């Protein structure tokens, strides 16, 4: 991933800060610009709209969490730890139901991130698992749908399932997926 400019980082930080108190769907580009104290023209120099900013922010956050991992097992732990420690942001990012317009957006964002990482040859466990199938694009969208669906379920049950259980089952799912892909 290319190095971010200070302006891009500022917009990403502003989005995450605003998500502490506001739902993503209620945010406007104007609010994001006010948070950064920058003009809309600066925003549009880097992003097409708030959804593009969200995609870049999620991509940056996932990339950083994975890159900070000491091992492939830590990648998932780092992501789940982040979700647990930022529940307010996650609540404001994930509306209360899967019928929201944000649900398919999150599926597309996550699938795009996986496919970009796959095409760049990035070596993380999830990307490796989609590469074991003959159609990585289909697999990425199916996997991202599963991940976003599980996240919405976990959020809607107010994170009642322990993070250890989530990590254990996610690891089992990735192992199963990789074994199935290799068996094809």
C-alpha positions as CSV (number, residue, x, y, z in Angstrom):
1,X,0.0,0.0,0.0
2,X,1.3,3.4,-0.9
3,X,2.3,5.8,1.9
4,X,-0.5,8.1,2.9
5,X,-0.2,11.8,2.8
6,X,-0.8,13.8,6.0
7,X,-4.1,15.1,4.5
8,X,-5.3,11.5,3.8
9,X,-4.4,10.5,7.3
10,X,-6.2,13.5,8.7
11,X,-9.4,12.7,6.8
12,X,-9.2,9.1,8.0
13,X,-8.7,10.1,11.6
14,X,-11.6,12.6,11.3
15,X,-13.9,9.8,10.0
16,X,-12.9,7.5,12.9
17,X,-13.4,10.3,15.4
18,X,-16.8,11.2,14.1
19,X,-17.9,7.6,14.1
20,X,-17.5,7.7,17.9
21,X,-20.6,9.8,18.1
22,X,-22.4,9.5,14.7
23,X,-23.6,6.8,12.4
24,X,-21.8,6.6,9.2
25,X,-25.0,7.0,7.2
26,X,-25.8,10.3,9.0
27,X,-22.3,11.8,8.3
28,X,-21.8,14.3,5.5
29,X,-18.6,15.3,3.7
30,X,-19.1,18.8,5.1
31,X,-18.9,17.4,8.7
32,X,-15.8,15.4,7.9
33,X,-14.2,18.6,6.4
34,X,-15.2,20.6,9.5
35,X,-13.6,18.0,11.7
36,X,-10.3,18.3,9.8
37,X,-10.6,22.0,9.4
38,X,-10.0,21.6,5.6
39,X,-12.0,22.6,2.6
40,X,-14.2,20.3,0.5
41,X,-11.8,20.7,-2.4
42,X,-9.1,19.0,-0.3
43,X,-11.4,16.2,0.4
44,X,-12.3,15.7,-3.2
45,X,-8.7,15.8,-4.3
46,X,-8.2,12.5,-2.5
47,X,-11.7,10.9,-2.2
48,X,-14.7,10.5,-4.5
49,X,-17.2,10.6,-1.6
50,X,-17.6,9.5,2.0
51,X,-17.8,5.8,0.9
52,X,-14.5,6.1,-0.8
53,X,-13.0,7.6,2.4
54,X,-14.5,4.7,4.3
55,X,-13.0,2.2,1.9
56,X,-9.5,3.8,2.3
57,X,-9.9,4.0,6.0
58,X,-10.9,0.4,6.4
59,X,-8.1,-0.7,4.1
60,X,-5.5,1.3,6.0
61,X,-6.7,0.0,9.4
62,X,-6.8,-3.7,8.2
63,X,-3.4,-3.4,6.5
64,X,-1.9,-1.8,9.7
65,X,-3.4,-4.4,12.0
66,X,-2.1,-7.3,9.8
67,X,1.3,-5.7,9.2
68,X,1.7,-5.2,13.0
69,X,1.1,-8.9,13.6
70,X,4.0,-11.1,14.6
71,X,2.5,-14.2,13.0
72,X,-0.5,-15.3,10.9
73,X,-2.3,-16.3,14.1
74,X,-1.9,-12.8,15.4
75,X,-3.5,-11.2,12.4
76,X,-7.0,-12.3,13.4
77,X,-6.3,-11.5,17.1
78,X,-5.3,-8.0,16.2
79,X,-8.4,-7.4,14.1
80,X,-10.8,-8.8,16.7
81,X,-9.0,-6.9,19.5
82,X,-9.5,-3.7,17.5
83,X,-13.2,-4.4,17.0
84,X,-13.6,-5.1,20.7
85,X,-11.8,-2.0,21.8
86,X,-13.7,0.3,19.3
87,X,-17.3,-1.0,19.9
88,X,-18.8,2.5,19.7
89,X,-17.2,3.2,16.3
90,X,-18.3,-0.3,15.1
91,X,-21.9,0.3,16.3
92,X,-22.0,3.5,14.3
93,X,-20.5,1.9,11.3
94,X,-22.8,-1.1,11.4
95,X,-26.4,-0.2,11.5
96,X,-28.8,-2.4,13.4
97,X,-29.8,-4.6,10.5
98,X,-28.5,-6.2,7.4
99,X,-31.1,-4.5,5.2
100,X,-29.2,-1.2,5.5
101,X,-27.6,0.3,2.4
102,X,-24.3,0.1,4.3
103,X,-24.3,-3.7,4.5
104,X,-23.6,-4.3,0.8
105,X,-21.2,-1.4,0.8
106,X,-19.2,-3.1,3.6
107,X,-19.2,-6.4,1.7
108,X,-17.9,-4.7,-1.4
109,X,-15.2,-2.8,0.5
110,X,-13.9,-5.9,2.2
111,X,-14.0,-8.0,-1.0
112,X,-12.1,-5.2,-2.8
113,X,-9.5,-5.1,-0.1
114,X,-9.0,-8.9,-0.2
115,X,-8.8,-8.9,-4.0
116,X,-6.3,-6.0,-4.1
117,X,-4.2,-7.7,-1.5
118,X,-4.4,-11.0,-3.5
119,X,-3.4,-9.3,-6.7
120,X,-0.5,-7.6,-5.0
121,X,0.7,-10.9,-3.8
122,X,0.4,-10.0,-0.1
123,X,1.0,-12.9,2.1
124,X,-1.7,-13.1,4.8
125,X,-3.7,-16.1,5.8
126,X,-7.1,-14.8,4.5
127,X,-5.7,-13.8,1.1
128,X,-4.0,-17.2,0.8
129,X,-7.3,-18.9,1.5
130,X,-9.0,-17.2,-1.4
131,X,-6.1,-18.0,-3.7
132,X,-6.7,-21.7,-3.2
133,X,-9.9,-21.5,-5.3
134,X,-10.0,-21.3,-9.1
135,X,-12.1,-18.1,-8.9
136,X,-10.6,-15.8,-6.3
137,X,-13.1,-13.0,-7.0
138,X,-16.1,-15.2,-6.3
139,X,-14.4,-16.5,-3.2
140,X,-13.5,-13.0,-2.0
141,X,-17.1,-11.9,-2.2
142,X,-18.5,-15.0,-0.6
143,X,-15.9,-14.7,2.2
144,X,-16.5,-10.9,2.7
145,X,-20.3,-11.6,2.9
146,X,-19.6,-14.2,5.6
147,X,-17.3,-11.9,7.6
148,X,-19.7,-8.9,7.4
149,X,-22.7,-11.1,8.2
150,X,-20.9,-12.5,11.3
151,X,-19.8,-9.0,12.3
152,X,-23.4,-7.8,12.1
153,X,-24.6,-10.8,14.1
154,X,-21.9,-10.2,16.8
155,X,-22.7,-6.5,17.0
156,X,-26.5,-7.2,17.2
157,X,-26.0,-9.6,20.1
158,X,-24.0,-6.9,21.8
159,X,-20.7,-8.8,21.6
160,X,-22.1,-11.5,24.0
161,X,-19.9,-14.2,22.4
162,X,-16.4,-13.9,23.7
163,X,-13.6,-12.7,21.5
164,X,-11.8,-16.0,22.1
165,X,-14.7,-17.9,20.7
166,X,-14.9,-15.6,17.7
167,X,-11.2,-16.0,17.0
168,X,-11.4,-19.8,17.5
169,X,-14.3,-20.2,15.0
170,X,-12.8,-17.7,12.5
171,X,-9.5,-19.7,12.6
172,X,-11.4,-22.9,12.1
173,X,-13.4,-21.4,9.2
174,X,-10.2,-20.1,7.5
175,X,-8.6,-23.5,7.9
176,X,-11.7,-25.2,6.5
177,X,-11.9,-22.8,3.6
178,X,-8.2,-23.3,2.7
179,X,-8.6,-27.1,2.8
180,X,-11.7,-27.0,0.6
181,X,-10.0,-24.8,-1.9
182,X,-7.0,-27.1,-2.2
183,X,-9.3,-30.1,-2.6
184,X,-10.9,-28.7,-5.7
